């Protein structure tokens, strides 16, 4: 098995400022890919989220009420 040369064995990381600069550059590159929704899409998704939250509230309320009644019947 051949030994690695010193250049291959020692990997030099960039200094902290270079890494921070690279990180910020990558953030900006990713933000350029973001697509802003249209007004219609925003309204439709907001309504969908609102309906889903109402549904979950009713579901949890029903479970709370039903399990409360069940506990009262059992331990009454």
N, CA, C, O and CB atoms as a CASP TS submission, in Angstrom:
PFRMAT TS
TARGET T0000
AUTHOR 0000-0000-0000
METHOD Language model
MODEL 1
PARENT N/A
ATOM      1  N   UNK     1       0.857  -1.176   0.000  1.00  0.00           N
ATOM      2  CA  UNK     1       0.000   0.000   0.000  1.00  0.00           C
ATOM      3  C   UNK     1       0.902   1.237   0.000  1.00  0.00           C
ATOM      4  O   UNK     1       1.814   1.346   0.820  1.00  0.00           O
ATOM      5  CB  UNK     1      -0.975  -0.001   1.236  1.00  0.00           C
ATOM      6  N   UNK     2       0.648   2.146  -0.902  1.00  0.00           N
ATOM      7  CA  UNK     2       1.471   3.338  -1.025  1.00  0.00           C
ATOM      8  C   UNK     2       1.064   4.382   0.006  1.00  0.00           C
ATOM      9  O   UNK     2      -0.116   4.541   0.318  1.00  0.00           O
ATOM     10  CB  UNK     2       1.368   3.916  -2.437  1.00  0.00           C
ATOM     11  N   UNK     3       2.065   5.091   0.529  1.00  0.00           N
ATOM     12  CA  UNK     3       1.778   6.154   1.487  1.00  0.00           C
ATOM     13  C   UNK     3       1.331   7.399   0.753  1.00  0.00           C
ATOM     14  O   UNK     3       1.749   7.650  -0.377  1.00  0.00           O
ATOM     15  CB  UNK     3       3.004   6.456   2.359  1.00  0.00           C
ATOM     16  N   UNK     4       0.484   8.174   1.399  1.00  0.00           N
ATOM     17  CA  UNK     4       0.051   9.440   0.816  1.00  0.00           C
ATOM     18  C   UNK     4       1.162  10.469   0.976  1.00  0.00           C
ATOM     19  O   UNK     4       1.892  10.464   1.967  1.00  0.00           O
ATOM     20  CB  UNK     4      -1.264   9.939   1.478  1.00  0.00           C
ATOM     21  N   UNK     5       1.277  11.330   0.010  1.00  0.00           N
ATOM     22  CA  UNK     5       2.275  12.392   0.130  1.00  0.00           C
ATOM     23  C   UNK     5       1.783  13.422   1.150  1.00  0.00           C
ATOM     24  O   UNK     5       0.615  13.416   1.539  1.00  0.00           O
ATOM     25  CB  UNK     5       2.549  13.067  -1.257  1.00  0.00           C
ATOM     26  N   UNK     6       2.677  14.291   1.570  1.00  0.00           N
ATOM     27  CA  UNK     6       2.320  15.311   2.556  1.00  0.00           C
ATOM     28  C   UNK     6       1.207  16.227   2.046  1.00  0.00           C
ATOM     29  O   UNK     6       0.360  16.658   2.828  1.00  0.00           O
ATOM     30  CB  UNK     6       3.549  16.140   2.921  1.00  0.00           C
ATOM     31  N   UNK     7       1.198  16.525   0.760  1.00  0.00           N
ATOM     32  CA  UNK     7       0.183  17.416   0.193  1.00  0.00           C
ATOM     33  C   UNK     7      -1.202  16.762   0.262  1.00  0.00           C
ATOM     34  O   UNK     7      -2.199  17.439   0.513  1.00  0.00           O
ATOM     35  CB  UNK     7       0.536  17.777  -1.274  1.00  0.00           C
ATOM     36  N   UNK     8      -1.258  15.464   0.043  1.00  0.00           N
ATOM     37  CA  UNK     8      -2.544  14.759   0.098  1.00  0.00           C
ATOM     38  C   UNK     8      -3.001  14.542   1.535  1.00  0.00           C
ATOM     39  O   UNK     8      -4.200  14.576   1.814  1.00  0.00           O
ATOM     40  CB  UNK     8      -2.445  13.414  -0.624  1.00  0.00           C
ATOM     41  N   UNK     9      -2.074  14.322   2.435  1.00  0.00           N
ATOM     42  CA  UNK     9      -2.417  14.014   3.810  1.00  0.00           C
ATOM     43  C   UNK     9      -2.909  15.239   4.564  1.00  0.00           C
ATOM     44  O   UNK     9      -3.786  15.133   5.421  1.00  0.00           O
ATOM     45  CB  UNK     9      -1.229  13.420   4.516  1.00  0.00           C
ATOM     46  N   UNK    10      -2.346  16.409   4.248  1.00  0.00           N
ATOM     47  CA  UNK    10      -2.694  17.605   4.998  1.00  0.00           C
ATOM     48  C   UNK    10      -3.622  18.468   4.147  1.00  0.00           C
ATOM     49  O   UNK    10      -3.199  19.068   3.159  1.00  0.00           O
ATOM     50  CB  UNK    10      -1.420  18.396   5.412  1.00  0.00           C
ATOM     51  N   UNK    11      -4.887  18.522   4.544  1.00  0.00           N
ATOM     52  CA  UNK    11      -5.866  19.345   3.838  1.00  0.00           C
ATOM     53  C   UNK    11      -5.998  20.651   4.606  1.00  0.00           C
ATOM     54  O   UNK    11      -6.313  20.650   5.796  1.00  0.00           O
ATOM     55  CB  UNK    11      -7.255  18.615   3.703  1.00  0.00           C
ATOM     56  N   UNK    12      -5.757  21.758   3.925  1.00  0.00           N
ATOM     57  CA  UNK    12      -5.800  23.063   4.576  1.00  0.00           C
ATOM     58  C   UNK    12      -7.178  23.670   4.376  1.00  0.00           C
ATOM     59  O   UNK    12      -7.633  23.842   3.245  1.00  0.00           O
ATOM     60  CB  UNK    12      -4.697  24.003   4.021  1.00  0.00           C
ATOM     61  N   UNK    13      -7.843  23.995   5.486  1.00  0.00           N
ATOM     62  CA  UNK    13      -9.136  24.660   5.408  1.00  0.00           C
ATOM     63  C   UNK    13      -8.910  26.158   5.261  1.00  0.00           C
ATOM     64  O   UNK    13      -7.935  26.693   5.789  1.00  0.00           O
ATOM     65  CB  UNK    13     -10.003  24.349   6.659  1.00  0.00           C
ATOM     66  N   UNK    14      -9.801  26.838   4.549  1.00  0.00           N
ATOM     67  CA  UNK    14      -9.680  28.297   4.464  1.00  0.00           C
ATOM     68  C   UNK    14      -9.874  28.922   5.848  1.00  0.00           C
ATOM     69  O   UNK    14     -10.476  28.317   6.734  1.00  0.00           O
ATOM     70  CB  UNK    14     -10.713  28.875   3.458  1.00  0.00           C
ATOM     71  N   UNK    15      -9.359  30.134   6.019  1.00  0.00           N
ATOM     72  CA  UNK    15      -9.500  30.768   7.327  1.00  0.00           C
ATOM     73  C   UNK    15     -10.972  31.096   7.609  1.00  0.00           C
ATOM     74  O   UNK    15     -11.824  30.960   6.730  1.00  0.00           O
ATOM     75  CB  UNK    15      -8.638  32.049   7.401  1.00  0.00           C
ATOM     76  N   UNK    16     -11.255  31.520   8.814  1.00  0.00           N
ATOM     77  CA  UNK    16     -12.631  31.707   9.269  1.00  0.00           C
ATOM     78  C   UNK    16     -13.348  32.780   8.448  1.00  0.00           C
ATOM     79  O   UNK    16     -14.545  32.650   8.192  1.00  0.00           O
ATOM     80  CB  UNK    16     -12.652  32.081  10.753  1.00  0.00           C
ATOM     81  N   UNK    17     -12.654  33.821   8.035  1.00  0.00           N
ATOM     82  CA  UNK    17     -13.304  34.888   7.275  1.00  0.00           C
ATOM     83  C   UNK    17     -13.666  34.420   5.872  1.00  0.00           C
ATOM     84  O   UNK    17     -14.699  34.813   5.331  1.00  0.00           O
ATOM     85  CB  UNK    17     -12.398  36.119   7.200  1.00  0.00           C
ATOM     86  N   UNK    18     -12.824  33.588   5.286  1.00  0.00           N
ATOM     87  CA  UNK    18     -13.123  33.033   3.967  1.00  0.00           C
ATOM     88  C   UNK    18     -14.345  32.115   4.040  1.00  0.00           C
ATOM     89  O   UNK    18     -15.193  32.119   3.147  1.00  0.00           O
ATOM     90  CB  UNK    18     -11.903  32.262   3.414  1.00  0.00           C
ATOM     91  N   UNK    19     -14.422  31.331   5.115  1.00  0.00           N
ATOM     92  CA  UNK    19     -15.570  30.433   5.271  1.00  0.00           C
ATOM     93  C   UNK    19     -16.855  31.219   5.494  1.00  0.00           C
ATOM     94  O   UNK    19     -17.901  30.851   4.958  1.00  0.00           O
ATOM     95  CB  UNK    19     -15.340  29.465   6.438  1.00  0.00           C
ATOM     96  N   UNK    20     -16.796  32.293   6.275  1.00  0.00           N
ATOM     97  CA  UNK    20     -17.979  33.137   6.494  1.00  0.00           C
ATOM     98  C   UNK    20     -18.403  33.791   5.187  1.00  0.00           C
ATOM     99  O   UNK    20     -19.592  33.852   4.876  1.00  0.00           O
ATOM    100  CB  UNK    20     -17.696  34.218   7.568  1.00  0.00           C
ATOM    101  N   UNK    21     -17.422  34.285   4.415  1.00  0.00           N
ATOM    102  CA  UNK    21     -17.728  34.885   3.121  1.00  0.00           C
ATOM    103  C   UNK    21     -18.387  33.887   2.177  1.00  0.00           C
ATOM    104  O   UNK    21     -19.348  34.224   1.485  1.00  0.00           O
ATOM    105  CB  UNK    21     -16.463  35.437   2.487  1.00  0.00           C
ATOM    106  N   UNK    22     -17.870  32.652   2.147  1.00  0.00           N
ATOM    107  CA  UNK    22     -18.453  31.605   1.307  1.00  0.00           C
ATOM    108  C   UNK    22     -19.880  31.292   1.748  1.00  0.00           C
ATOM    109  O   UNK    22     -20.769  31.104   0.918  1.00  0.00           O
ATOM    110  CB  UNK    22     -17.590  30.330   1.356  1.00  0.00           C
ATOM    111  N   UNK    23     -20.087  31.240   3.052  1.00  0.00           N
ATOM    112  CA  UNK    23     -21.417  30.957   3.592  1.00  0.00           C
ATOM    113  C   UNK    23     -22.412  32.038   3.165  1.00  0.00           C
ATOM    114  O   UNK    23     -23.519  31.724   2.728  1.00  0.00           O
ATOM    115  CB  UNK    23     -21.365  30.855   5.134  1.00  0.00           C
ATOM    116  N   UNK    24     -22.025  33.294   3.287  1.00  0.00           N
ATOM    117  CA  UNK    24     -22.909  34.400   2.903  1.00  0.00           C
ATOM    118  C   UNK    24     -23.182  34.363   1.397  1.00  0.00           C
ATOM    119  O   UNK    24     -24.308  34.613   0.966  1.00  0.00           O
ATOM    120  CB  UNK    24     -22.285  35.762   3.304  1.00  0.00           C
ATOM    121  N   UNK    25     -22.164  34.053   0.600  1.00  0.00           N
ATOM    122  CA  UNK    25     -22.348  33.943  -0.853  1.00  0.00           C
ATOM    123  C   UNK    25     -23.352  32.833  -1.181  1.00  0.00           C
ATOM    124  O   UNK    25     -24.208  33.005  -2.049  1.00  0.00           O
ATOM    125  CB  UNK    25     -20.990  33.666  -1.556  1.00  0.00           C
ATOM    126  N   UNK    26     -23.248  31.700  -0.488  1.00  0.00           N
ATOM    127  CA  UNK    26     -24.178  30.594  -0.724  1.00  0.00           C
ATOM    128  C   UNK    26     -25.597  30.971  -0.321  1.00  0.00           C
ATOM    129  O   UNK    26     -26.555  30.567  -0.980  1.00  0.00           O
ATOM    130  CB  UNK    26     -23.730  29.348   0.045  1.00  0.00           C
ATOM    131  N   UNK    27     -25.742  31.742   0.753  1.00  0.00           N
ATOM    132  CA  UNK    27     -27.071  32.203   1.174  1.00  0.00           C
ATOM    133  C   UNK    27     -27.680  33.084   0.092  1.00  0.00           C
ATOM    134  O   UNK    27     -28.846  32.915  -0.263  1.00  0.00           O
ATOM    135  CB  UNK    27     -26.990  32.976   2.516  1.00  0.00           C
ATOM    136  N   UNK    28     -26.900  34.017  -0.431  1.00  0.00           N
ATOM    137  CA  UNK    28     -27.404  34.921  -1.467  1.00  0.00           C
ATOM    138  C   UNK    28     -27.781  34.132  -2.724  1.00  0.00           C
ATOM    139  O   UNK    28     -28.807  34.412  -3.344  1.00  0.00           O
ATOM    140  CB  UNK    28     -26.347  36.003  -1.806  1.00  0.00           C
ATOM    141  N   UNK    29     -26.962  33.150  -3.101  1.00  0.00           N
ATOM    142  CA  UNK    29     -27.270  32.317  -4.262  1.00  0.00           C
ATOM    143  C   UNK    29     -28.585  31.564  -4.076  1.00  0.00           C
ATOM    144  O   UNK    29     -29.375  31.451  -5.013  1.00  0.00           O
ATOM    145  CB  UNK    29     -26.134  31.328  -4.519  1.00  0.00           C
ATOM    146  N   UNK    30     -28.819  31.052  -2.871  1.00  0.00           N
ATOM    147  CA  UNK    30     -30.072  30.325  -2.612  1.00  0.00           C
ATOM    148  C   UNK    30     -31.268  31.277  -2.605  1.00  0.00           C
ATOM    149  O   UNK    30     -32.343  30.924  -3.091  1.00  0.00           O
ATOM    150  CB  UNK    30     -29.990  29.574  -1.267  1.00  0.00           C
ATOM    151  N   UNK    31     -31.088  32.483  -2.058  1.00  0.00           N
ATOM    152  CA  UNK    31     -32.195  33.441  -2.020  1.00  0.00           C
ATOM    153  C   UNK    31     -32.603  33.898  -3.418  1.00  0.00           C
ATOM    154  O   UNK    31     -33.756  34.271  -3.635  1.00  0.00           O
ATOM    155  CB  UNK    31     -31.812  34.648  -1.176  1.00  0.00           C
ATOM    156  N   UNK    32     -31.677  33.874  -4.359  1.00  0.00           N
ATOM    157  CA  UNK    32     -32.019  34.234  -5.744  1.00  0.00           C
ATOM    158  C   UNK    32     -32.935  33.199  -6.383  1.00  0.00           C
ATOM    159  O   UNK    32     -33.640  33.505  -7.345  1.00  0.00           O
ATOM    160  CB  UNK    32     -30.749  34.387  -6.585  1.00  0.00           C
ATOM    161  N   UNK    33     -32.932  31.974  -5.856  1.00  0.00           N
ATOM    162  CA  UNK    33     -33.772  30.911  -6.396  1.00  0.00           C
ATOM    163  C   UNK    33     -35.209  30.979  -5.877  1.00  0.00           C
ATOM    164  O   UNK    33     -36.093  30.324  -6.429  1.00  0.00           O
ATOM    165  CB  UNK    33     -33.173  29.564  -6.061  1.00  0.00           C
ATOM    166  N   UNK    34     -35.449  31.755  -4.836  1.00  0.00           N
ATOM    167  CA  UNK    34     -36.763  31.833  -4.213  1.00  0.00           C
ATOM    168  C   UNK    34     -37.746  32.519  -5.153  1.00  0.00           C
ATOM    169  O   UNK    34     -37.445  33.565  -5.729  1.00  0.00           O
ATOM    170  CB  UNK    34     -36.686  32.582  -2.871  1.00  0.00           C
ATOM    171  N   UNK    35     -38.923  31.919  -5.302  1.00  0.00           N
ATOM    172  CA  UNK    35     -39.965  32.491  -6.156  1.00  0.00           C
ATOM    173  C   UNK    35     -41.059  33.033  -5.247  1.00  0.00           C
ATOM    174  O   UNK    35     -41.599  32.301  -4.417  1.00  0.00           O
ATOM    175  CB  UNK    35     -40.539  31.426  -7.169  1.00  0.00           C
ATOM    176  N   UNK    36     -41.385  34.297  -5.396  1.00  0.00           N
ATOM    177  CA  UNK    36     -42.435  34.913  -4.598  1.00  0.00           C
ATOM    178  C   UNK    36     -43.793  34.509  -5.157  1.00  0.00           C
ATOM    179  O   UNK    36     -44.014  34.606  -6.364  1.00  0.00           O
ATOM    180  CB  UNK    36     -42.284  36.455  -4.577  1.00  0.00           C
ATOM    181  N   UNK    37     -44.707  34.056  -4.297  1.00  0.00           N
ATOM    182  CA  UNK    37     -46.025  33.660  -4.809  1.00  0.00           C
ATOM    183  C   UNK    37     -46.819  34.872  -5.297  1.00  0.00           C
ATOM    184  O   UNK    37     -46.626  35.998  -4.839  1.00  0.00           O
ATOM    185  CB  UNK    37     -46.818  32.919  -3.723  1.00  0.00           C
ATOM    186  N   UNK    38     -47.713  34.599  -6.239  1.00  0.00           N
ATOM    187  CA  UNK    38     -48.589  35.671  -6.712  1.00  0.00           C
ATOM    188  C   UNK    38     -49.619  35.965  -5.639  1.00  0.00           C
ATOM    189  O   UNK    38     -49.765  35.208  -4.680  1.00  0.00           O
ATOM    190  CB  UNK    38     -49.280  35.289  -8.055  1.00  0.00           C
ATOM    191  N   UNK    39     -50.331  37.067  -5.807  1.00  0.00           N
ATOM    192  CA  UNK    39     -51.358  37.445  -4.831  1.00  0.00           C
ATOM    193  C   UNK    39     -52.437  36.356  -4.728  1.00  0.00           C
ATOM    194  O   UNK    39     -52.894  36.028  -3.634  1.00  0.00           O
ATOM    195  CB  UNK    39     -51.999  38.799  -5.221  1.00  0.00           C
ATOM    196  N   UNK    40     -52.834  35.804  -5.874  1.00  0.00           N
ATOM    197  CA  UNK    40     -53.864  34.753  -5.896  1.00  0.00           C
ATOM    198  C   UNK    40     -53.384  33.504  -5.154  1.00  0.00           C
ATOM    199  O   UNK    40     -54.132  32.923  -4.367  1.00  0.00           O
ATOM    200  CB  UNK    40     -54.239  34.391  -7.354  1.00  0.00           C
ATOM    201  N   UNK    41     -52.124  33.086  -5.405  1.00  0.00           N
ATOM    202  CA  UNK    41     -51.573  31.918  -4.722  1.00  0.00           C
ATOM    203  C   UNK    41     -51.499  32.153  -3.217  1.00  0.00           C
ATOM    204  O   UNK    41     -51.816  31.267  -2.424  1.00  0.00           O
ATOM    205  CB  UNK    41     -50.182  31.581  -5.273  1.00  0.00           C
ATOM    206  N   UNK    42     -51.080  33.347  -2.836  1.00  0.00           N
ATOM    207  CA  UNK    42     -50.957  33.668  -1.424  1.00  0.00           C
ATOM    208  C   UNK    42     -52.307  33.604  -0.718  1.00  0.00           C
ATOM    209  O   UNK    42     -52.413  33.070   0.385  1.00  0.00           O
ATOM    210  CB  UNK    42     -50.342  35.046  -1.251  1.00  0.00           C
ATOM    211  N   UNK    43     -53.342  34.155  -1.365  1.00  0.00           N
ATOM    212  CA  UNK    43     -54.685  34.134  -0.785  1.00  0.00           C
ATOM    213  C   UNK    43     -55.193  32.701  -0.681  1.00  0.00           C
ATOM    214  O   UNK    43     -55.735  32.309   0.352  1.00  0.00           O
ATOM    215  CB  UNK    43     -55.655  34.988  -1.626  1.00  0.00           C
ATOM    216  N   UNK    44     -55.021  31.911  -1.754  1.00  0.00           N
ATOM    217  CA  UNK    44     -55.519  30.527  -1.730  1.00  0.00           C
ATOM    218  C   UNK    44     -54.809  29.681  -0.677  1.00  0.00           C
ATOM    219  O   UNK    44     -55.455  28.908   0.031  1.00  0.00           O
ATOM    220  CB  UNK    44     -55.349  29.884  -3.102  1.00  0.00           C
ATOM    221  N   UNK    45     -53.494  29.817  -0.566  1.00  0.00           N
ATOM    222  CA  UNK    45     -52.768  29.054   0.442  1.00  0.00           C
ATOM    223  C   UNK    45     -53.124  29.518   1.857  1.00  0.00           C
ATOM    224  O   UNK    45     -53.185  28.704   2.778  1.00  0.00           O
ATOM    225  CB  UNK    45     -51.260  29.178   0.212  1.00  0.00           C
ATOM    226  N   UNK    46     -53.358  30.813   2.031  1.00  0.00           N
ATOM    227  CA  UNK    46     -53.762  31.317   3.349  1.00  0.00           C
ATOM    228  C   UNK    46     -55.111  30.745   3.750  1.00  0.00           C
ATOM    229  O   UNK    46     -55.306  30.354   4.901  1.00  0.00           O
ATOM    230  CB  UNK    46     -53.819  32.856   3.350  1.00  0.00           C
ATOM    231  N   UNK    47     -56.052  30.694   2.797  1.00  0.00           N
ATOM    232  CA  UNK    47     -57.371  30.115   3.078  1.00  0.00           C
ATOM    233  C   UNK    47     -57.239  28.628   3.403  1.00  0.00           C
ATOM    234  O   UNK    47     -57.885  28.134   4.327  1.00  0.00           O
ATOM    235  CB  UNK    47     -58.326  30.318   1.873  1.00  0.00           C
ATOM    236  N   UNK    48     -56.402  27.914   2.647  1.00  0.00           N
ATOM    237  CA  UNK    48     -56.203  26.482   2.906  1.00  0.00           C
ATOM    238  C   UNK    48     -55.639  26.250   4.311  1.00  0.00           C
ATOM    239  O   UNK    48     -56.082  25.343   5.015  1.00  0.00           O
ATOM    240  CB  UNK    48     -55.257  25.871   1.850  1.00  0.00           C
ATOM    241  N   UNK    49     -54.678  27.057   4.713  1.00  0.00           N
ATOM    242  CA  UNK    49     -54.093  26.922   6.051  1.00  0.00           C
ATOM    243  C   UNK    49     -55.140  27.242   7.118  1.00  0.00           C
ATOM    244  O   UNK    49     -55.230  26.547   8.130  1.00  0.00           O
ATOM    245  CB  UNK    49     -52.860  27.853   6.206  1.00  0.00           C
ATOM    246  N   UNK    50     -55.924  28.283   6.895  1.00  0.00           N
ATOM    247  CA  UNK    50     -56.961  28.668   7.850  1.00  0.00           C
ATOM    248  C   UNK    50     -57.977  27.536   8.028  1.00  0.00           C
ATOM    249  O   UNK    50     -58.349  27.209   9.155  1.00  0.00           O
ATOM    250  CB  UNK    50     -57.670  29.955   7.385  1.00  0.00           C
ATOM    251  N   UNK    51     -58.424  26.943   6.925  1.00  0.00           N
ATOM    252  CA  UNK    51     -59.391  25.829   6.993  1.00  0.00           C
ATOM    253  C   UNK    51     -58.774  24.637   7.715  1.00  0.00           C
ATOM    254  O   UNK    51     -59.441  24.001   8.532  1.00  0.00           O
ATOM    255  CB  UNK    51     -59.853  25.410   5.568  1.00  0.00           C
ATOM    256  N   UNK    52     -57.519  24.326   7.431  1.00  0.00           N
ATOM    257  CA  UNK    52     -56.848  23.209   8.086  1.00  0.00           C
ATOM    258  C   UNK    52     -56.731  23.439   9.589  1.00  0.00           C
ATOM    259  O   UNK    52     -56.942  22.515  10.373  1.00  0.00           O
ATOM    260  CB  UNK    52     -55.463  22.993   7.480  1.00  0.00           C
ATOM    261  N   UNK    53     -56.400  24.647   9.993  1.00  0.00           N
ATOM    262  CA  UNK    53     -56.280  24.965  11.425  1.00  0.00           C
ATOM    263  C   UNK    53     -57.643  24.842  12.105  1.00  0.00           C
ATOM    264  O   UNK    53     -57.737  24.297  13.205  1.00  0.00           O
ATOM    265  CB  UNK    53     -55.704  26.396  11.626  1.00  0.00           C
ATOM    266  N   UNK    54     -58.698  25.344  11.461  1.00  0.00           N
ATOM    267  CA  UNK    54     -60.053  25.215  12.019  1.00  0.00           C
ATOM    268  C   UNK    54     -60.418  23.743  12.176  1.00  0.00           C
ATOM    269  O   UNK    54     -60.957  23.338  13.205  1.00  0.00           O
ATOM    270  CB  UNK    54     -61.092  25.932  11.117  1.00  0.00           C
ATOM    271  N   UNK    55     -60.118  22.935  11.137  1.00  0.00           N
ATOM    272  CA  UNK    55     -60.401  21.493  11.207  1.00  0.00           C
ATOM    273  C   UNK    55     -59.673  20.853  12.389  1.00  0.00           C
ATOM    274  O   UNK    55     -60.274  20.092  13.147  1.00  0.00           O
ATOM    275  CB  UNK    55     -59.989  20.795   9.890  1.00  0.00           C
ATOM    276  N   UNK    56     -58.384  21.156  12.550  1.00  0.00           N
ATOM    277  CA  UNK    56     -57.632  20.575  13.664  1.00  0.00           C
ATOM    278  C   UNK    56     -58.162  21.035  15.015  1.00  0.00           C
ATOM    279  O   UNK    56     -58.189  20.260  15.971  1.00  0.00           O
ATOM    280  CB  UNK    56     -56.162  20.931  13.545  1.00  0.00           C
ATOM    281  N   UNK    57     -58.588  22.306  15.098  1.00  0.00           N
ATOM    282  CA  UNK    57     -59.161  22.803  16.354  1.00  0.00           C
ATOM    283  C   UNK    57     -60.433  22.029  16.696  1.00  0.00           C
ATOM    284  O   UNK    57     -60.632  21.635  17.845  1.00  0.00           O
ATOM    285  CB  UNK    57     -59.462  24.320  16.257  1.00  0.00           C
ATOM    286  N   UNK    58     -61.298  21.812  15.694  1.00  0.00           N
ATOM    287  CA  UNK    58     -62.535  21.060  15.929  1.00  0.00           C
ATOM    288  C   UNK    58     -62.226  19.618  16.308  1.00  0.00           C
ATOM    289  O   UNK    58     -62.876  19.056  17.190  1.00  0.00           O
ATOM    290  CB  UNK    58     -63.436  21.098  14.682  1.00  0.00           C
ATOM    291  N   UNK    59     -61.244  19.016  15.651  1.00  0.00           N
ATOM    292  CA  UNK    59     -60.867  17.636  15.945  1.00  0.00           C
ATOM    293  C   UNK    59     -60.362  17.494  17.381  1.00  0.00           C
ATOM    294  O   UNK    59     -60.787  16.597  18.109  1.00  0.00           O
ATOM    295  CB  UNK    59     -59.796  17.156  14.960  1.00  0.00           C
ATOM    296  N   UNK    60     -59.459  18.379  17.782  1.00  0.00           N
ATOM    297  CA  UNK    60     -58.898  18.312  19.141  1.00  0.00           C
ATOM    298  C   UNK    60     -59.974  18.626  20.177  1.00  0.00           C
ATOM    299  O   UNK    60     -60.003  18.012  21.244  1.00  0.00           O
ATOM    300  CB  UNK    60     -57.709  19.294  19.292  1.00  0.00           C
ATOM    301  N   UNK    61     -60.859  19.581  19.871  1.00  0.00           N
ATOM    302  CA  UNK    61     -61.956  19.892  20.787  1.00  0.00           C
ATOM    303  C   UNK    61     -62.871  18.687  20.962  1.00  0.00           C
ATOM    304  O   UNK    61     -63.297  18.374  22.074  1.00  0.00           O
ATOM    305  CB  UNK    61     -62.759  21.097  20.276  1.00  0.00           C
ATOM    306  N   UNK    62     -63.172  18.011  19.847  1.00  0.00           N
ATOM    307  CA  UNK    62     -64.006  16.808  19.910  1.00  0.00           C
ATOM    308  C   UNK    62     -63.348  15.704  20.722  1.00  0.00           C
ATOM    309  O   UNK    62     -64.004  15.045  21.529  1.00  0.00           O
ATOM    310  CB  UNK    62     -64.307  16.302  18.509  1.00  0.00           C
ATOM    311  N   UNK    63     -62.056  15.503  20.511  1.00  0.00           N
ATOM    312  CA  UNK    63     -61.345  14.490  21.293  1.00  0.00           C
ATOM    313  C   UNK    63     -61.344  14.852  22.778  1.00  0.00           C
ATOM    314  O   UNK    63     -61.565  13.989  23.628  1.00  0.00           O
ATOM    315  CB  UNK    63     -59.901  14.334  20.784  1.00  0.00           C
ATOM    316  N   UNK    64     -61.102  16.095  23.085  1.00  0.00           N
ATOM    317  CA  UNK    64     -61.073  16.542  24.476  1.00  0.00           C
ATOM    318  C   UNK    64     -62.440  16.325  25.133  1.00  0.00           C
ATOM    319  O   UNK    64     -62.536  15.805  26.245  1.00  0.00           O
ATOM    320  CB  UNK    64     -60.663  18.034  24.559  1.00  0.00           C
ATOM    321  N   UNK    65     -63.488  16.733  24.425  1.00  0.00           N
ATOM    322  CA  UNK    65     -64.836  16.584  24.973  1.00  0.00           C
ATOM    323  C   UNK    65     -65.199  15.105  25.130  1.00  0.00           C
ATOM    324  O   UNK    65     -65.708  14.688  26.170  1.00  0.00           O
ATOM    325  CB  UNK    65     -65.864  17.291  24.071  1.00  0.00           C
ATOM    326  N   UNK    66     -64.927  14.312  24.070  1.00  0.00           N
ATOM    327  CA  UNK    66     -65.260  12.885  24.108  1.00  0.00           C
ATOM    328  C   UNK    66     -64.495  12.130  25.175  1.00  0.00           C
ATOM    329  O   UNK    66     -65.078  11.338  25.916  1.00  0.00           O
ATOM    330  CB  UNK    66     -64.993  12.258  22.770  1.00  0.00           C
ATOM    331  N   UNK    67     -63.200  12.364  25.262  1.00  0.00           N
ATOM    332  CA  UNK    67     -62.406  11.661  26.271  1.00  0.00           C
ATOM    333  C   UNK    67     -62.751  12.143  27.681  1.00  0.00           C
ATOM    334  O   UNK    67     -62.692  11.372  28.639  1.00  0.00           O
ATOM    335  CB  UNK    67     -60.907  11.856  26.001  1.00  0.00           C
ATOM    336  N   UNK    68     -63.110  13.421  27.801  1.00  0.00           N
ATOM    337  CA  UNK    68     -63.550  13.928  29.114  1.00  0.00           C
ATOM    338  C   UNK    68     -64.822  13.233  29.566  1.00  0.00           C
ATOM    339  O   UNK    68     -64.934  12.838  30.727  1.00  0.00           O
ATOM    340  CB  UNK    68     -63.777  15.450  29.062  1.00  0.00           C
ATOM    341  N   UNK    69     -65.790  13.076  28.655  1.00  0.00           N
ATOM    342  CA  UNK    69     -67.032  12.374  28.991  1.00  0.00           C
ATOM    343  C   UNK    69     -66.751  10.903  29.338  1.00  0.00           C
ATOM    344  O   UNK    69     -67.336  10.351  30.270  1.00  0.00           O
ATOM    345  CB  UNK    69     -68.037  12.465  27.816  1.00  0.00           C
ATOM    346  N   UNK    70     -65.841  10.279  28.566  1.00  0.00           N
ATOM    347  CA  UNK    70     -65.497   8.871  28.821  1.00  0.00           C
ATOM    348  C   UNK    70     -64.881   8.722  30.196  1.00  0.00           C
ATOM    349  O   UNK    70     -65.239   7.797  30.925  1.00  0.00           O
ATOM    350  CB  UNK    70     -64.528   8.336  27.749  1.00  0.00           C
ATOM    351  N   UNK    71     -63.976   9.593  30.571  1.00  0.00           N
ATOM    352  CA  UNK    71     -63.338   9.531  31.886  1.00  0.00           C
ATOM    353  C   UNK    71     -64.375   9.733  32.988  1.00  0.00           C
ATOM    354  O   UNK    71     -64.326   9.067  34.023  1.00  0.00           O
ATOM    355  CB  UNK    71     -62.220  10.590  32.000  1.00  0.00           C
ATOM    356  N   UNK    72     -65.326  10.666  32.761  1.00  0.00           N
ATOM    357  CA  UNK    72     -66.375  10.897  33.762  1.00  0.00           C
ATOM    358  C   UNK    72     -67.271   9.661  33.911  1.00  0.00           C
ATOM    359  O   UNK    72     -67.721   9.350  35.014  1.00  0.00           O
ATOM    360  CB  UNK    72     -67.227  12.127  33.373  1.00  0.00           C
ATOM    361  N   UNK    73     -67.529   8.958  32.799  1.00  0.00           N
ATOM    362  CA  UNK    73     -68.341   7.746  32.893  1.00  0.00           C
ATOM    363  C   UNK    73     -67.600   6.627  33.643  1.00  0.00           C
ATOM    364  O   UNK    73     -68.205   5.891  34.422  1.00  0.00           O
ATOM    365  CB  UNK    73     -68.736   7.266  31.487  1.00  0.00           C
ATOM    366  N   UNK    74     -66.311   6.508  33.405  1.00  0.00           N
ATOM    367  CA  UNK    74     -65.525   5.437  34.024  1.00  0.00           C
ATOM    368  C   UNK    74     -65.263   5.744  35.507  1.00  0.00           C
ATOM    369  O   UNK    74     -65.493   4.894  36.367  1.00  0.00           O
ATOM    370  CB  UNK    74     -64.184   5.248  33.271  1.00  0.00           C
ATOM    371  N   UNK    75     -64.787   6.944  35.799  1.00  0.00           N
ATOM    372  CA  UNK    75     -64.376   7.280  37.163  1.00  0.00           C
ATOM    373  C   UNK    75     -65.396   8.114  37.917  1.00  0.00           C
ATOM    374  O   UNK    75     -65.243   8.348  39.116  1.00  0.00           O
ATOM    375  CB  UNK    75     -63.076   8.012  37.131  1.00  0.00           C
ATOM    376  N   UNK    76     -66.410   8.552  37.242  1.00  0.00           N
ATOM    377  CA  UNK    76     -67.469   9.361  37.618  1.00  0.00           C
ATOM    378  C   UNK    76     -67.726  10.002  38.838  1.00  0.00           C
ATOM    379  O   UNK    76     -68.739  10.688  38.974  1.00  0.00           O
ATOM    380  CB  UNK    76     -68.365   8.777  37.446  1.00  0.00           C
TER
END
